[in-house]
Amino acid sequence: MAEAKNVKDHPERPAINWLIKEVLDALCLEDKVKSNKEGSSEDSLEKRCSEICKRMNSQRTISAIGMKGSFEDPAARMAHVYLHFTKNAYLVNSVLADAYAACTHIQSSTTVFNEVMKAIDWGRLTVFSLGGGPGDDILGVLMFLHRHGFNAKVSGSIAGKCGAWEKTMNNIFKSLNTAQGADVKIEKDKLTPQQLYTQNLWRRLDGGIKYYKSDIRAPAYFMQPYSAEAMALGQADIILLPFRCVCFSKMTRTVVGHFKTFWRT
């Protein structure tokens, strides 16, 4: 099993908080410019987001205040990202780090997590998220790899009911690349600690994240034979379930078998 390297890391939470602030500020500015151009009289995106955050906090729920199709509203998605993105990413990061720490003390090569470590040794890790929304759980996997100095590339995909999350997800992960691609060269000594950290996460991502619009609450539809979603799920080394449950490759059949039961509980 691959051994972790000692990585002198910059503070993670300030970097992710900075990333989310940059993305949300850009979305608010884009909305303001669009509203001014169209002469819209609607409340600003920032104001609507603030109101939804208050309602989410008062109802103690991670959903978009129980309104049908509410995540189609960019303000609801923005509020969810503001309230939950960082802590969800940290939760996945912590679960993987704890599993790795536990497995390093087990004298066996047959543990489930060791199967994941084999994929890391090979240099490529495939992650599939069910209902991952903006991709906070996949970011948590990138954070885990960076924390321990693993150089594996992550191929990620998400299946979710609300297709509008794809745009939000792309905005966030595009912002990881502080240098904005090969056309703009930024020397490391000119990057802030936050920018350097997010740049290192971006380098561990193998291309963009694929988003499948699927009714994940209807397993009979979602798990149709040979569907793109089912194929991606079957090939995953790590499966990230709603409510941040983490499963590994050997458990794929169990996850699929109990998928319907999972949603009923």
N, C-alpha and C positions, 0 to 999 in steps of 0.2 A: 504494500500500500504506500502511496506517495506520502512523503514526510513534509510537514508544514515548515515553511521558512519563517524566520523572524522578520516581520515587516514593520518598520517604523512608520506607523500610519498617522496621518493627520486626523483630527477629530472627525468622526463620521457624521454625527448628528448635525453639527453646524453646516456641514457640506450638503447634506440632503435638504435641510431646511432652506439653505441658500438656493439650491436648485429649484425647489418648488416655488419659492418667492419669485425667482427670475421668470419661470414659466407663467405663473399667474399674472404677474405685472405685464408681461408681453400680451397675454390674452385680453386683459382689461384695456390696454392701450389700443389694441386692434379693434376692440368693440367700440371704444370711444371715437376712433377715427371713422369707423363705418357709420355710427349713429349720426355724427356731424355731417357726413357726406349725404346721408339719406334724409336728414332732418327728422329723425325718429324722436317721438315724445316718450318712449318707454323708459323705465328706470334703467340706470346703467347696470352692466353686468356685475360690477363690484358691489353695488347696493343690493341687488337681488341675491348675490352670493352671501353677503353678510346676513341677510334676513333668514336664508335657509340654514345657515350655520347655527343661528340662535335657536331655530326650531328643532334642528337635529340634536343639539345639546340638551334642550329641554325634554325631548322625548327619549333620550338615551338610545338612539338607534343609529346604525350605520347605513340604513337604507335611505332613499330619498323621500323621507317623510310620508311614505306609504301611498304616494299618488301614482296612478297608473301611467307608465311611460315617462316618469319624471326625469330619468337620467337622459332623456332626449334633450332636456333643457340644459344648455351649457353651464348655467349658473348652478344647477344641482350637481353636475359633475365637478365643477370647480370647488364647490363646498366640500364634497366628499374627499377630493384630493387634499384640500387644505387641512381637514380634520384627521384624516386617517392614513394618508400615503406613507408618511415617515414611520409611524409606529408599526404599520403592517410590514414594511420592508425590514424593520429591525426585528420583528418577531420571527420571520423566516430566517434571517441571518443568525439569530440566536439559537433557533431549533437545530439548524444544520451544524453550527459550531459545537453545541452540546452533544449531538450525535457523533460528531467526529472525535471529540474528547473522550467519549465513552468507549468508542470502538478501538482507540489506540491502546487501551488497557486490556483488550480481549485477545487472547492468544488463539485466534481462529481467523481463517480466510473466508469463512462462509457466512458471515453476518450480512444482513441486507445492505447496510451502509457501505460495506467493503465493495459491493458490486458497483456502487456509485463511484467509489474511489478508483476502481479500475477504469471507468470512463474518463475520469480526471487524468489518470496516468496516460491514457491514449491521446489526451489533448482535446477532447471534444465531449461536451456534456449537453444532452438534449432535455429541455424542460417544457412541460405542458401544464398550463394553468386553466382550471375550470372556473369560469366566473371571475377572472382576475382583474377585470375592469381596466384601470390605467397601467397595469403591469407592475404594481408595487412589489408583489411577491417575487417576480423574476429579478427585479432590482436587488432584492434581498439575497438571491443566489449569487449575483455578481459581487455583492458586498462580502459574502462569505469567502468566495474565492480570493478576493483581494486581501482580506484580513489574514489569510494563511499563506499567501504568496503562491497560490496555484495558478498556472498559466493556461489552463484549459479554456477553449473558446466555447461560449454558450450559444446554442441554437434554441430560441424560444418561440412558443406559440401560445395563443390564448383563445379560448372559446367562450363567448358571452352572448347573452340575449340582446343586449343593446349595442347595435353597430356603431353608435355615435362615440363609444369609448375609443374606437380605433384612432380617431383624429387626436383626442387628448393624449393617448398613449404615445403616438408618434411625436407630438410636441415635446413631451417629457424626455423621451429617449434621444431625440435629436439634440436636445439641450445638454445632454451629457458630454457631447463632443465640443468642448470649449473652443477648439481650434477651427471648428466649422469645416472640417474636411481638409483635403490635401492642398486646396487652393490658397489657404491662409496658414502661414507658418508662424507659430507663437513659441518663442523659446521658453523652456521650463522655468527659468529664473524670473520670467515676467508674469507667470501665472500665480494667482493667489493660492493658498492651501486648499480652499474649497474647489477651485477650478482644477487643480492638479489631481485631487481625489476623484472628481467626477470624470475627468479625462481617462484616468486609469480604469474606471469601471467600464467606460465606453469601449476601450480597447479589448476587453474580454467578451464583448458581444460580437457574435459571428453574423454580421449583416443585421437587417431589421427584424422585428418581431412580427410573425404572421398572426393575423386576427381572423378568427372564424365566427361569423354571426350565426349563432345556433341557439335553439330553445333548449338550454341545458337542463331545464326543469321537466323536460319530456324525454326521458331516456330512450323510449321506443323510437323517437325521431332522431335524437342525437346519435345513437349508436347504430345507425343503419350500416349494414355491411359495406365495406370499402368506401365509406364516406371519408372525406379528407380529415375530418375531426377524429374519427375512429382510428385512422391510420397514424395520425400524429400522436394520439394517446398511446397506442400500442408500441410505438418506438421510443417513448420517453424513458429517460433514466430517472427523472424526478417528476412526480405528479403533485401539483399544488391544488388542493381542494378548497371550496368556499369555507370561510371561517378559519382559514390558514392552517388546515390540517396538511401535513406533508407525508407523502408516501413515496416509496422507492420502487425500482423496476420489478422486483420479484413479487410485488404486491399488486401488479396491474390487474390480474384476473380477479383478485378479491375486491378491488376497488370497483371494477365494472360490475361484478356480481351483486354488490350491495349498493350500487348507485341509486336505485329507486328507493331503497329503504332509507338511505342517507337523507334524502330530501323530505321524507315523511316524518322524520324525527326532529 
